[in-house]
Amino acid sequence: MGGQLRTGLGQALLSKGLDVTGRETRGEFKDFSFTDQVQVVSEDLLNHFWTSNSLLIANSFGAYLFLHAQAKLMPYPGKVLLLSPIVGGFSDEKTGRSFSPPHEHKLSEIAEAGYFPRLSQCEVHTGEDDWQSHPISVRKFFNALDVVVNIVPSRGHQLGEDYVGPLLDRWLATKN
C-alpha cells in the first residue's frame, strides 16, 4: 500500500531499461472502494496488458488486487511474478499480529473450489518471516493452483534488493 512506480521495485525495473506502467495504491486510486480498485485493475489488464508477451510484476497488496482481478477473468496470458503476495487475512496468536484485507476469504474459497483461473507462467516469492504474506497461507493458496512458492529464508515482507535484483535478472531473461 502506498508504493510508487518510480521507486523501489519500479526503479530497479527502470534501471534495466524497461517501461514501467501500472497502478500505484495511493492517491485517487486509494480512495476507490476495493471493488472499484479490482475493476480498474481488470480493465487495465484487459485493455493494455492482455498479451502473451506481457510481463506482470505485483508486490504485496498489488498482488492481492491482481489476484482478485484474475479471479474474474480468463487465465492471464503473460508472465507473472508475485512478490510477497497478500492472499487473504492472517492472525498470529504468538505475535499478536493480524491482517484483514477486504474480502479476505474470497481467493481461498475460489481456489479450493477449483475455480481460480490457471496461472501457467507464474512465479511466487515470499519471506519466511512475512506475517502479511504468510508463507503457510501463500503456499496453501498457490498449491491449489499448482504454482510453486519460493519461501525466502530469514526474510520478512521486504525481500530486499540483494534478493530481488538477481531474481529480476533471472526472471526477465527467461522467455515466455
N, C-alpha and C positions, 0 to 999 in steps of 0.2 A: 504494500500500500504506500503510495506516495512516491514511488520511484520515478526517475526521469529517463527518457530515451537517450539523452546525450551524456549521461554519467554512468559509472559502474560498468555493468554488462554492455550497455549501449555504446559506451566509449571504447570498450575493448573491440567490439564489432566494427565500429567506425575506423579504428586504427588498423584494421585488417583490410580496409578499402571497401567494406560492404555498405550498402544503403540500409539504413535502419528506419523502419516505418512501423508504427503501431499506436497503441493507446497507453497513455500514462494514467494510472489510477489516482489522479489528483485533479484539482481544478474543477471545471464544469462537469467532467465525467464522473467525478466522485459524488456529485450532488444528485446524479440519476439514481433511481431505485435499482436494486440488484437485478430485477427482471429486465429493466431497460438497458442496463450495462451489458447483460448477456445478449440481448437483442442487437445492440450496436456491434458487439464483437462478432456475432454471427453474420451480420450484414458486411462488416469489414472483410471477413474471411471469404465469403461468397463473391463479393464484388471485386476484390483486389488480390487475393492470395489463394485462390482455389485452383492451383495447377500442380502437376506432378513435380515441377521444378522449384516450387516454393519451399522456403526454409522457415520454420516457425520455432522461435525460442520463447518460452514463457517461464517466468520466475514467480514463485510464491503465489500470491493472490491472483496474479495474471494467469497462472496455470489453472487456478480454480475457475476463473472466468472462461478460459478456453475450454476446459473440460465440460462445463455446463453448456456452452455453445455447441460443442461437438456432440453432446448427448441428443441434441435436437436435429442434427444434420446427418447426411451420409458420411461414411468414413473420409477423413481428411486425406487428400491425395498426395500431399507433400511430406516432407521430412520434419519430424517434431523432436525437439529437445526440451525437456521439462526439468527445471532446477528447483529443488525444494518445493515441490508442488503441494498445495493445500488440496486435500481430497475430502475434507469434512471436519467435523468437530473432534475435539480431543480433551480429555480430562486426566490429569495425573495426580492421584492422591498423595503420592510420595513427595512431590514438589509443591503441590497445591496450585499448580498452573492449570488453566483451562482455556480453551479457544472454541468459539462457536460462530462460524461464519453463517451467512444466510443459507437456508435450505441444506443444512449440514448433513442430512442423511440421504439426500436425493441421489447423488452419484453412486454411493454404495448400493442402494436399492436397485438402481438400473443395471449396474454391473453384475450384481449377484443374481438378478433375474435373467441375465444373458442378453440384455437388450442394448448394451452400450456398443456403439459402432467400433469396429475393429481398427486399431491404430497399427498398421503393419510396419511403419517406419518410425517408431517412437523409442526414444531413449530417456530414461529417468534417473536422476541422481538426487539423493537427499543425505543429510548428515546423520550420523549415528546418534548424535545428541540433540537432534532437532525436535523441539517439543511442539512446534506448529505443524510441520510437515513430518509428523511422527512416523518413523520407519516401519513400525508394525502395521499401522493403518495404510500407509502408502503401498507397502508390499502386498497386503491383502487385496486392496483395490486393483492394483495392476496385475496381480496374479490371475484375477478373474478375466483379464483382457489378454492374457498370455504375453505380457510385456515385462521384460526383465527390469528389476530395480537395482541400481547400484547404490549401496549404502557406504558412505564415505566415513571411514574411521575417525574418531576424535574431532568431528566437525559438528557444528550446530546449524542454524538456519542460514547463516552466511557461509558458503562453502569455501570462500577465499580465492583470491586472484591466482595464487600458486596452484590451485586445483583446477579452477575454471579455465584459465588461459590455455594450458595444454589440452584440456578436454575440447575446447572450441577448435583448436588447431586440428585435432584428430577428426572431430565430427564434421567440420567444414570440408576436410579433404576427402571424406568418404562420399562416394557418389550415391545418388538416389537409386 
